[in-house]
Structure formats: C-alpha cells, structure tokens
Amino acid sequence: MSLGKETILIVDFGSQYLQLIARRVRELGVYSRVVSHSISAAELGKLSPSGIILSGGPASVYTESSSSCDSAIFELGVPVLGICYGMQVMTQFFGGTVTAADNREYGRATINLTQTNKPSALFANMNPTQNVWMSHGDHVTKLPDNFELLAESFGSPICAMQHQAKPFFGLQFHPEVVHTENGVEIFKNFVHGICGCRYDWTMRNFAEAAVERFRGEIGGGGVICGLSGGVDSAVVAAILLRAVGAQLKCILVDNGLMRKGEVEVVDKMFRNHFGAELTVIDASAGFLSRLAGVIEPQEKRRRIGHYFIDVFANAAKNFNNAKFLAQGTIYPDIIESGSSLDPNSNKPAATIKLHHNVGGLPEELDFILVEPLRELFKDEVRQLGIELGLPVEFVRRHPFPGPGLAVRCLGEVTQDKLEKLREADAIVTEEISKADLYNDISQAFAVLLPVKSVGVMGDSRTYDDVIAIRCVKTDDFMTADWSELPDYLLRKMSTRIINEIQGINRVVYDISSKPPATIEWE
C-alpha cells in the first residue's frame, strides 16, 4: 500500500536478509516495498521510486541459471544501491568482472575506506576503518567501466564502489545486518542523503491511507472480521471500523484451541473499547473432530483453515451483504507461507509453514479477502495499534498463532491434552507477569511434547507427559533469540506445572534461536 510519497523499492534476488533491508529503510521513516527481480523497468518506473536497492542472493551472476533484472533500471534516473549479489549484478551490467573467491567470506570482516580525503556520500562522516558483515563466495575482481573504488578488505579488494558520474553504488558486505557497525548510517546516507527522501513513513500516515483505501474498495459491502485474541486482528478491526463503521461485523470463533480465559478477555475488551457488534461462536467440537488422528503439522493447519472458512460462511448467512473477509495477516505470515508482496513474483520464498490465514485457506473462497496489515511487521502493527487508540495492555499482548494450541500440542490433539497445555500456558504467563518480565519477553508459551518420561512422585513411579517452555526476544519475529530467564523463575514455573497439572512429571526449557528453529514448534 503505497502512500503516494517517497518509496524505496527493493529488488529481490532471494536474499536471506531481504526483510532486514525493508525494515532498515522503514526504520528511517521511508516506505519500502519488495518487488521481484523479474519486474520490468517500465513497471518499476510506474511505481515512482525515489531509489532502488538490489538485494543479495544465493546465485553466481556468471552462471546460466543466475537471476538478473532489467538493465533499463539504470536508465530510470534514480539512485541504485547494490548489496552483495546486487553489487555483482551491477558490476556485470557495466562491464566489470565477477569470479569465485579463493576464500569465501562469512562473518565479520574489517574494511578500509580508500577515499579518505573526500569520502563518498555513502560513507559520509564515518571512520576510515570499520567492521562489517560478509556473506559471499564470489567477489568483484575488476571494476566496471566508469566506477571507482570506495573500500577494500582482506578477502574483497573491491568491496565498495560507486559510479563516477551517476548515483550508483555497490557494497559487497551487508549493511542491513546488525553486525555491520555503521549499517544504519549507510542506509541513512543512501535513503536521505542520496535519494533525498523525507521522514514520512509513519503509522499515522499508514492508518489514514488504509482507511481511505478500504473505504473505497469495500464500498457498500459487508465485512466479516475474525477476531483471534491477538493484536493483529484487533488492529484490523480498528481500521475497518474507521473505514466502514457498521458494515463491519466481528466474529470470535471459539475453536477450543484458545488460551485460558481468552474468549472472556476478547469479548470484554472488544465490547468495552470498540462498542461494536461481536458474535461469539462455539465451534470447538467441530474443530476437535476434524483434528482427530491428525499428527502432521501442515495438515493440522490446513484442516483448521478450511473449517474456519466453513464456520464463517455459515455465520455470514446471518449478515446481509457479507462479501468480504478481513484477516490479520502480517508480512512474516506471508514470507513463511512461501508467498510474496509482489503478485508478479515468479520466485516465491520457501514455505516454512502454512498459516491458517494464508496457506491454510482453501483455494476458492466465497469471500473477497481484506488484509490491511499484510505489508507490516509485528512491531509496526503494535505501533499502529497505539496510533488507533487501542489499550496499551492489549497491544502489548504476546502473539498467539492462528491455529491456536493445536500447533503447541505436538502429535494428535485431544481434549485432555489441550486442558493440560492450557493450564501450563497460563502458569507460564502468570509467572513471567509476576516477575515483571512480560513486556521484556516478546513471546512466551508452553508446548506439550509427544513423549512421556519416567519420574518419581512421592513413593511411586510415574510415566507422564513433558511440557516445554518457550520464551523468546525479537523485534520482527523473522529472527529471534531465546530469553535467559532467572533460575528462580524457571524453577517456580516448573514446580507449579508439575504440582498443579495431573499427568505432567517433567518440564524442559527451549534454548533454540530462530533460525535454525522457528518460534512455534509446529
């Protein structure tokens, strides 16, 4: 959703750091959008970019199977920054040479700026020696025509360059990664200094544009919004209430897979804050029957997504003119489901998991999907929620997956397992809140493992279930680190779970980061 103002377009060559580039630009108050490498220069020009960034990628530019882009991009008259593979694409276009490096570079490296008397605008106000993050097996061995050297490193004699007359720049390292010490400054110099962009990407601007857009797209049609208890769907409801008012009908589907007391919390918050119509549907029996005997995670998501639509379709019969289905899909959902912001993309991301509101939906719907947040990261959604006036305590609630406890109950989902998991999850939330750590942790929950272990309780041998506790810290939910909780807190949670929940005799703590693990277990 462009705001009709400055936009930085990011050409996707399959970089693992693609989303970090988009975030870095947005953090500077400038709208960024990802487009496919296959987009034509004419199509790209219609988007009126203030600048273009060519992303990194896993291929080698000198192979027949490598990805490229329309060379006319360099004739649009806007600044271009090539990062890693993007620099190599630029090099090849302008007659330089890229070859396989004798020694690949992965990790931290030191670069030295070569133009210290009159630094490039890209490196303005920076020390001549700085630490960066490298991740490449190829490098530039001959500068392209009319380019000059900006920086060198031990492994990459040409690790930064610029055109002598035009605003074209190339970096072999990755400024988007936090390990590059001046990465933010490099992006700031490019986006604000070179491209001339202002700080006009704000959640207030986004909210205004979203309300205007969906008021026009929806017209006089009815909209059904599915509330899940999370901040995403609540923010969607807030936007659409501003856009179409009483045309919006909100439904909370009790699928039997929700957190303890979730239905009551959402019902109270929605009625008290929004003063809007909310219908609560108890469909727990139907969801559980469809999950009986199902073990495979993607199949769980698929069945939940399909029945979710069935429930909504039946509910829609009670609402006049219900044509649209609103969902809280956000950017990480799209990426992990193997989709793209760019509808013309012919190189989608690898599927990490199906989200019930993305990949778990049937191919044919009786509704037109409305997804106001599909371009936003989680932290942006929270900022938007504050801007829309949602209660801070609700905006800061930890995320909850669309398929609910079904993807935290590993193996077959049964009512007995769900009750154990629900109680364990409530204990985790209660204890980190008592420890005043709730807002310091991005997401905390319990997982019921599909294994049993031997234990001793009293004088008796037990053979019971195992609970895993998962607590992570993250800004964007694309990457995450596990939270190092105090020993006393881990001990308290473990003791309570084992003592208070019949059938649990062991508690473990998940110390995996994302990647290689995902935040959820399924």
C-alpha positions as CSV (number, residue, x, y, z in Angstrom):
1,M,0.0,0.0,0.0
2,S,2.0,3.0,-1.2
3,L,1.3,6.3,0.4
4,G,1.9,8.2,-2.8
5,K,5.1,9.6,-1.3
6,E,8.8,8.6,-1.3
7,T,9.3,4.9,-1.9
8,I,12.4,2.8,-1.9
9,L,12.0,-0.3,-4.0
10,I,13.9,-3.5,-3.1
11,V,14.6,-5.8,-6.0
12,D,14.5,-9.4,-4.6
13,F,17.2,-11.8,-5.8
14,G,16.4,-14.3,-3.0
15,S,18.5,-12.8,-0.1
16,Q,18.1,-14.4,3.3
17,Y,18.4,-10.8,4.6
18,L,15.7,-9.3,2.3
19,Q,13.3,-8.4,5.1
20,L,16.0,-6.8,7.1
21,I,16.7,-4.4,4.2
22,A,13.0,-3.5,4.1
23,R,13.0,-2.9,7.9
24,R,16.1,-0.8,7.9
25,V,14.5,1.6,5.3
26,R,11.2,1.8,7.2
27,E,13.0,2.5,10.4
28,L,14.4,5.6,8.8
29,G,10.8,6.8,8.2
30,V,10.7,5.9,4.5
31,Y,8.3,3.4,2.8
32,S,9.9,0.4,1.3
33,R,8.4,-2.3,-0.9
34,V,9.8,-5.6,-2.2
35,V,9.5,-6.4,-5.9
36,S,10.5,-9.4,-8.0
37,H,13.8,-9.3,-9.9
38,S,11.6,-10.2,-13.0
39,I,9.8,-6.8,-12.9
40,S,10.4,-4.7,-16.0
41,A,12.0,-1.3,-15.7
42,A,8.8,0.2,-17.2
43,E,6.6,-1.4,-14.4
44,L,9.1,-0.4,-11.8
45,G,9.1,3.2,-13.1
46,K,5.4,3.4,-12.7
47,L,5.9,3.0,-9.0
48,S,7.9,6.3,-9.0
49,P,10.7,5.1,-6.7
50,S,13.0,7.6,-5.0
51,G,15.7,4.9,-5.0
52,I,16.3,1.3,-5.7
53,I,18.1,-1.4,-3.7
54,L,19.3,-4.6,-5.4
55,S,19.3,-7.3,-2.7
56,G,21.8,-10.1,-2.2
57,G,21.1,-13.6,-3.4
58,P,22.5,-17.2,-3.4
59,A,23.4,-17.5,-7.1
60,S,26.5,-16.6,-9.0
61,V,26.0,-13.9,-11.7
62,Y,28.3,-15.7,-14.2
63,T,26.2,-18.9,-14.4
64,E,23.4,-19.5,-16.9
65,S,20.8,-20.2,-14.2
66,S,21.5,-16.9,-12.3
67,S,18.8,-14.3,-11.7
68,S,19.1,-10.9,-13.3
69,C,17.0,-7.9,-13.7
70,D,16.1,-5.4,-16.5
71,S,19.2,-3.4,-17.2
72,A,16.9,-0.4,-18.1
73,I,16.6,0.0,-14.3
74,F,19.8,2.0,-14.6
75,E,18.1,4.4,-17.0
76,L,15.3,5.5,-14.7
77,G,17.3,8.4,-13.3
78,V,17.1,7.3,-9.7
79,P,19.9,6.2,-7.3
80,V,20.7,2.5,-7.1
81,L,22.4,0.6,-4.3
82,G,23.6,-3.0,-5.0
83,I,24.2,-5.2,-1.9
84,C,26.4,-8.3,-2.3
85,Y,24.8,-10.2,-5.3
86,G,23.2,-6.9,-6.2
87,M,26.6,-5.3,-6.5
88,Q,27.7,-8.1,-8.7
89,V,24.7,-7.7,-11.0
90,M,25.6,-4.0,-11.3
91,T,29.2,-4.9,-12.0
92,Q,28.3,-7.3,-14.8
93,F,25.9,-4.8,-16.4
94,F,28.7,-2.1,-16.5
95,G,31.4,-4.3,-17.9
96,G,33.2,-5.4,-14.7
97,T,34.3,-8.9,-13.7
98,V,32.9,-11.2,-11.0
99,T,34.7,-14.5,-10.2
100,A,34.6,-17.2,-7.5
101,A,36.7,-16.1,-4.5
102,D,39.6,-18.3,-3.4
103,N,38.4,-17.9,0.1
104,R,34.7,-17.4,0.9
105,E,33.9,-14.7,3.4
106,Y,31.2,-15.4,6.0
107,G,31.0,-13.4,9.2
108,R,32.8,-10.3,10.5
109,A,35.4,-8.5,8.4
110,T,37.3,-5.2,8.5
111,I,37.1,-2.8,5.6
112,N,39.2,0.3,4.9
113,L,37.8,3.3,3.0
114,T,40.1,4.3,0.1
115,Q,38.8,7.8,-0.3
116,T,39.6,9.4,3.0
117,N,40.3,13.0,1.7
118,K,36.9,13.3,0.1
119,P,34.7,10.5,1.3
120,S,31.8,9.2,-0.8
121,A,28.4,10.4,0.1
122,L,27.6,6.8,1.0
123,F,30.3,6.8,3.8
124,A,29.9,10.4,4.9
125,N,31.0,11.1,8.5
126,M,32.5,7.6,9.1
127,N,35.8,6.3,10.3
128,P,38.2,5.1,7.5
129,T,38.3,1.6,9.2
130,Q,35.1,-0.2,10.2
131,N,33.7,-3.7,10.9
132,V,31.2,-5.2,8.6
133,W,29.3,-8.5,8.0
134,M,30.2,-10.6,4.9
135,S,28.3,-13.5,3.4
136,H,29.6,-14.4,-0.1
137,G,31.5,-16.9,-2.2
138,D,32.0,-14.6,-5.2
139,H,33.6,-11.2,-5.5
140,V,34.4,-8.4,-7.9
141,T,37.9,-8.7,-9.4
142,K,37.7,-5.9,-12.0
143,L,35.8,-2.6,-11.5
144,P,33.1,-1.9,-14.0
145,D,33.6,0.9,-16.5
146,N,33.4,4.4,-15.0
147,F,33.3,3.1,-11.5
148,E,35.8,3.9,-8.7
149,L,36.9,2.0,-5.6
150,L,35.4,3.1,-2.2
151,A,36.6,0.4,0.2
152,E,38.6,-2.8,0.3
153,S,39.1,-5.7,2.7
154,F,41.4,-8.6,3.0
155,G,39.1,-11.0,1.2
156,S,37.5,-8.5,-1.1
157,P,39.9,-6.0,-2.7
158,I,36.8,-4.3,-4.2
159,C,34.1,-4.4,-1.5
160,A,32.6,-1.0,-2.2
161,M,32.3,1.1,-5.3
162,Q,30.5,4.0,-7.0
163,H,29.9,5.3,-10.5
164,Q,31.9,8.4,-11.2
165,A,29.0,10.4,-12.6
166,K,25.8,8.7,-11.6
167,P,24.3,7.8,-8.2
168,F,25.1,4.1,-8.5
169,F,26.7,2.3,-5.5
170,G,27.8,-1.2,-4.7
171,L,28.6,-2.9,-1.4
172,Q,30.0,-6.4,-1.1
173,F,29.1,-6.6,2.6
174,H,25.6,-6.4,4.2
175,P,24.8,-3.1,5.9
176,E,21.3,-4.4,6.9
177,V,22.8,-6.9,9.4
178,V,23.3,-5.5,12.9
179,H,26.9,-6.8,13.0
180,T,27.8,-4.1,10.4
181,E,28.6,-1.3,12.8
182,N,27.7,1.6,10.5
183,G,24.9,-0.1,8.7
184,V,22.2,2.2,9.8
185,E,24.3,5.2,8.8
186,I,25.0,3.8,5.4
187,F,21.3,3.3,4.8
188,K,20.6,6.8,6.2
189,N,23.2,8.3,3.8
190,F,21.6,6.5,0.8
191,V,17.9,7.0,1.6
192,H,18.0,10.5,3.0
193,G,21.3,12.0,1.7
194,I,21.5,10.5,-1.8
195,C,17.8,9.7,-2.6
196,G,16.5,12.8,-0.8
197,C,13.7,11.0,1.0
198,R,11.9,12.7,3.9
199,Y,10.7,11.0,7.1
200,D,7.1,10.5,6.0
201,W,6.5,6.7,6.6
202,T,4.6,6.8,9.9
203,M,1.9,4.7,11.3
204,R,-0.4,7.7,11.4
205,N,0.1,8.1,7.6
206,F,-0.4,4.4,7.1
207,A,-3.6,4.4,9.1
208,E,-5.0,7.3,7.1
209,A,-4.1,5.7,3.8
210,A,-5.5,2.3,4.9
211,V,-8.8,3.8,6.0
212,E,-9.2,5.7,2.7
213,R,-8.2,2.7,0.6
214,F,-10.6,0.1,2.2
215,R,-13.4,2.6,2.4
216,G,-13.1,2.8,-1.4
217,E,-12.5,-0.9,-2.0
218,I,-15.3,-2.2,0.2
219,G,-17.9,0.4,-0.9
220,G,-21.3,-0.6,0.5
221,G,-20.4,-4.3,1.0
222,G,-20.5,-6.1,4.4
223,V,-17.3,-7.2,6.0
224,I,-16.7,-10.0,8.5
225,C,-13.6,-9.8,10.7
226,G,-12.4,-12.8,12.6
227,L,-11.0,-11.9,16.0
228,S,-8.4,-14.3,17.4
229,G,-7.5,-12.6,20.6
230,G,-4.3,-11.2,19.2
231,V,-3.2,-7.7,18.4
232,D,-3.2,-8.3,14.6
233,S,-7.0,-9.0,14.2
234,A,-7.8,-6.2,16.8
235,V,-5.9,-3.6,14.7
236,V,-7.6,-4.8,11.6
237,A,-11.0,-4.3,13.3
238,A,-10.0,-0.8,14.4
239,I,-9.0,0.2,10.8
240,L,-12.2,-1.2,9.3
241,L,-14.4,0.3,11.9
242,R,-13.0,3.7,10.9
243,A,-13.4,2.9,7.2
244,V,-16.9,1.3,7.0
245,G,-18.4,1.5,10.5
246,A,-21.5,-0.6,11.0
247,Q,-20.8,-2.5,7.8
248,L,-18.2,-4.5,9.8
249,K,-19.4,-7.5,11.8
250,C,-16.8,-9.1,14.1
251,I,-16.9,-12.8,14.9
252,L,-14.9,-14.6,17.6
253,V,-14.7,-18.3,16.8
254,D,-14.2,-20.4,19.9
255,N,-12.3,-23.2,18.3
256,G,-11.5,-25.0,21.5
257,L,-7.8,-24.2,20.8
258,M,-7.5,-20.8,22.6
259,R,-5.7,-19.7,25.7
260,K,-7.2,-20.0,29.1
261,G,-9.9,-17.3,29.5
262,E,-9.3,-16.0,26.0
263,V,-12.9,-15.8,25.0
264,E,-13.9,-13.7,28.0
265,V,-10.9,-11.4,27.7
266,V,-11.5,-10.6,24.0
267,D,-15.3,-10.3,24.4
268,K,-14.9,-7.8,27.3
269,M,-12.1,-5.8,25.6
270,F,-14.0,-5.5,22.3
271,R,-17.3,-4.5,23.7
272,N,-15.9,-2.1,26.2
273,H,-13.4,-0.4,23.8
274,F,-15.0,-0.6,20.4
275,G,-18.6,-0.6,21.3
276,A,-19.2,-2.7,18.2
277,E,-21.2,-5.8,17.4
278,L,-19.4,-9.0,18.3
279,T,-20.7,-12.5,17.8
280,V,-19.1,-15.4,19.6
281,I,-19.5,-18.9,18.0
282,D,-18.7,-22.0,19.9
283,A,-17.3,-24.4,17.2
284,S,-14.9,-26.3,19.5
285,A,-16.5,-29.7,18.9
286,G,-16.2,-29.3,15.1
287,F,-12.6,-28.3,15.2
288,L,-11.6,-31.1,17.5
289,S,-13.4,-33.7,15.5
290,R,-11.6,-32.6,12.3
291,L,-8.2,-32.9,14.1
292,A,-8.8,-36.4,15.5
293,G,-5.9,-38.6,14.5
294,V,-4.0,-35.9,12.7
295,I,-0.3,-35.7,13.5
296,E,1.3,-33.8,10.6
297,P,1.6,-30.1,11.4
298,Q,0.7,-28.8,7.9
299,E,-2.3,-31.0,7.8
300,K,-3.4,-29.6,11.1
301,R,-3.2,-26.0,9.7
302,R,-4.9,-27.0,6.5
303,R,-7.9,-28.6,8.3
304,I,-8.2,-25.7,10.8
305,G,-8.1,-23.2,7.9
306,H,-10.7,-25.0,5.9
307,Y,-13.1,-25.4,8.8
308,F,-12.5,-21.8,9.8
309,I,-13.9,-20.7,6.5
310,D,-16.9,-23.1,6.8
311,V,-17.8,-21.6,10.2
312,F,-17.5,-18.1,8.7
313,A,-19.6,-19.0,5.7
314,N,-22.4,-20.2,7.9
315,A,-22.2,-17.2,10.1
316,A,-22.3,-14.9,7.1
317,K,-25.8,-16.1,6.3
318,N,-27.0,-14.1,9.3
319,F,-25.4,-10.9,8.0
320,N,-26.8,-9.0,5.0
321,N,-24.4,-8.4,2.0
322,A,-21.4,-10.1,3.6
323,K,-18.9,-10.1,0.7
324,F,-15.5,-9.5,2.5
325,L,-13.5,-11.5,5.0
326,A,-10.9,-9.4,7.0
327,Q,-7.9,-11.1,8.5
328,G,-4.9,-10.1,10.5
329,T,-2.3,-11.4,8.1
330,I,1.1,-9.7,8.5
331,Y,4.3,-9.7,6.5
332,P,6.1,-12.6,8.4
333,D,3.0,-14.8,7.8
334,I,3.3,-14.2,4.1
335,I,7.0,-14.8,3.9
336,E,6.9,-18.0,6.0
337,S,4.0,-19.3,3.9
338,G,6.1,-19.0,0.7
339,S,4.2,-16.0,-0.7
340,S,5.4,-12.6,-1.8
341,L,4.2,-9.0,-1.5
342,D,4.8,-8.8,-5.2
343,P,1.9,-10.5,-7.1
344,N,4.1,-10.9,-10.2
345,S,6.9,-12.7,-8.4
346,N,8.0,-15.9,-10.1
347,K,10.4,-16.8,-7.3
348,P,8.4,-17.2,-4.1
349,A,10.1,-17.8,-0.8
350,A,10.5,-21.3,0.5
351,T,7.5,-22.4,2.6
352,I,8.4,-22.7,6.3
353,K,4.9,-23.3,7.5
354,L,1.3,-22.7,6.4
355,H,-0.5,-20.0,8.4
356,H,-4.2,-20.7,8.7
357,N,-5.0,-17.2,7.4
358,V,-2.6,-17.6,4.5
359,G,-1.6,-21.0,3.2
360,G,-4.2,-22.9,5.2
361,L,-7.2,-21.4,3.3
362,P,-9.0,-23.2,0.5
363,E,-8.1,-22.0,-3.0
364,E,-11.7,-20.9,-3.7
365,L,-13.4,-18.6,-1.2
366,D,-16.9,-17.2,-1.2
367,F,-15.4,-14.0,0.3
368,I,-13.0,-11.3,-1.0
369,L,-10.0,-11.2,1.4
370,V,-9.2,-8.0,3.1
371,E,-5.8,-7.9,4.7
372,P,-4.8,-4.3,5.8
373,L,-1.6,-5.4,7.6
374,R,-0.1,-7.8,5.1
375,E,2.8,-5.3,4.4
376,L,3.6,-4.7,8.1
377,F,6.0,-6.3,10.6
378,K,4.8,-7.1,14.1
379,D,6.4,-4.1,15.7
380,E,4.8,-1.8,13.1
381,V,1.4,-3.4,13.9
382,R,1.9,-2.6,17.5
383,Q,2.7,1.0,16.7
384,L,-0.3,1.2,14.5
385,G,-2.5,-0.2,17.3
386,I,-1.3,2.6,19.6
387,E,-2.0,5.2,16.9
388,L,-5.5,3.8,16.5
389,G,-6.1,4.2,20.3
390,L,-6.1,0.5,21.3
391,P,-5.3,-0.1,25.0
392,V,-1.6,-0.4,25.6
393,E,-2.0,-3.6,27.6
394,F,-3.8,-5.2,24.7
395,V,-1.4,-4.0,22.1
396,R,1.5,-5.5,24.1
397,R,-0.1,-8.9,24.4
398,H,2.1,-11.7,23.2
399,P,1.2,-13.1,19.8
400,F,-0.9,-16.2,19.5
401,P,-0.9,-18.4,16.4
402,G,-4.0,-18.7,14.2
403,P,-4.3,-22.5,14.7
404,G,-4.0,-21.9,18.4
405,L,-2.9,-24.6,20.8
406,A,-3.2,-27.2,18.0
407,V,0.4,-26.3,16.9
408,R,1.7,-26.3,20.5
409,C,0.1,-29.7,21.2
410,L,2.6,-31.9,19.3
411,G,1.1,-35.0,17.8
412,E,-2.6,-35.8,17.9
413,V,-4.8,-33.1,19.5
414,T,-7.2,-34.3,22.2
415,Q,-9.3,-32.6,24.8
416,D,-7.3,-34.0,27.6
417,K,-4.0,-32.8,26.1
418,L,-5.4,-29.3,25.4
419,E,-6.5,-28.9,29.1
420,K,-3.0,-29.8,30.3
421,L,-1.4,-27.5,27.8
422,R,-3.9,-24.6,28.5
423,E,-3.2,-24.8,32.3
424,A,0.6,-24.9,31.7
425,D,0.5,-22.0,29.3
426,A,-1.5,-20.0,31.9
427,I,1.1,-20.7,34.6
428,V,3.9,-19.5,32.3
429,T,2.1,-16.2,31.5
430,E,1.2,-15.7,35.2
431,E,4.7,-16.2,36.5
432,I,6.6,-14.0,33.9
433,S,4.0,-11.3,34.6
434,K,4.6,-11.6,38.4
435,A,8.3,-11.3,37.7
436,D,7.6,-8.1,35.8
437,L,9.2,-9.6,32.6
438,Y,6.1,-9.8,30.4
439,N,7.0,-6.7,28.4
440,D,10.7,-7.7,28.2
441,I,9.8,-11.0,26.5
442,S,8.4,-11.0,23.0
443,Q,6.6,-14.3,23.2
444,A,6.2,-16.9,26.0
445,F,4.2,-20.1,26.0
446,A,4.1,-23.8,26.8
447,V,4.3,-26.8,24.4
448,L,3.1,-30.3,25.2
449,L,5.6,-32.8,23.7
450,P,4.5,-36.1,22.2
451,V,6.7,-38.1,24.6
452,K,6.4,-39.5,28.0
453,S,9.2,-39.8,30.6
454,V,9.8,-41.8,33.8
455,G,9.5,-39.9,37.0
456,V,9.1,-40.4,40.8
457,M,6.3,-38.6,42.6
458,G,6.0,-39.5,46.3
459,D,7.0,-43.2,46.5
460,S,5.5,-44.1,43.2
461,R,7.0,-44.4,39.7
462,T,5.3,-42.2,37.1
463,Y,5.3,-42.3,33.3
464,D,3.8,-39.0,32.3
465,D,3.8,-36.1,29.8
466,V,6.5,-33.5,29.2
467,I,6.0,-29.7,28.9
468,A,8.5,-27.5,27.1
469,I,8.6,-23.7,27.9
470,R,9.5,-21.3,25.1
471,C,10.4,-17.7,25.7
472,V,12.0,-15.5,23.0
473,K,13.0,-11.9,22.4
474,T,12.7,-10.4,18.9
475,D,11.9,-7.1,17.1
476,D,10.3,-8.5,14.0
477,F,9.6,-12.2,14.6
478,M,11.6,-13.1,11.5
479,T,14.6,-13.8,13.7
480,A,14.6,-14.4,17.5
481,D,16.8,-15.3,20.4
482,W,15.7,-17.3,23.4
483,S,15.3,-15.4,26.7
484,E,17.7,-16.1,29.5
485,L,15.3,-16.2,32.4
486,P,16.4,-16.1,36.1
487,D,16.9,-19.6,37.7
488,Y,14.3,-18.9,40.3
489,L,11.7,-18.2,37.7
490,L,12.4,-21.3,35.7
491,R,12.2,-23.3,39.0
492,K,8.9,-21.7,40.0
493,M,7.2,-22.4,36.7
494,S,8.5,-26.0,36.7
495,T,7.4,-26.6,40.2
496,R,3.9,-25.2,39.6
497,I,3.3,-27.1,36.4
498,I,4.3,-30.4,37.8
499,N,2.4,-29.9,41.1
500,E,-0.7,-28.4,39.7
501,I,-1.3,-30.3,36.5
502,Q,-2.1,-34.0,36.7
503,G,-0.1,-36.1,34.3
504,I,3.0,-33.9,33.9
505,N,6.2,-35.0,35.5
506,R,8.9,-33.1,33.6
507,V,9.5,-29.6,32.3
508,V,12.2,-28.5,29.9
509,Y,13.3,-25.1,28.6
510,D,13.8,-24.4,24.8
511,I,17.1,-22.6,24.2
512,S,16.9,-22.6,20.4
513,S,17.1,-19.4,18.4
514,K,15.3,-18.6,15.1
515,P,16.9,-19.6,12.8
516,P,17.6,-22.5,12.8
517,A,14.4,-23.2,14.8
518,T,11.1,-21.4,14.3
519,I,9.4,-19.7,17.3
520,E,6.5,-22.1,17.3
521,W,7.3,-25.8,17.4
522,E,4.9,-26.7,14.5
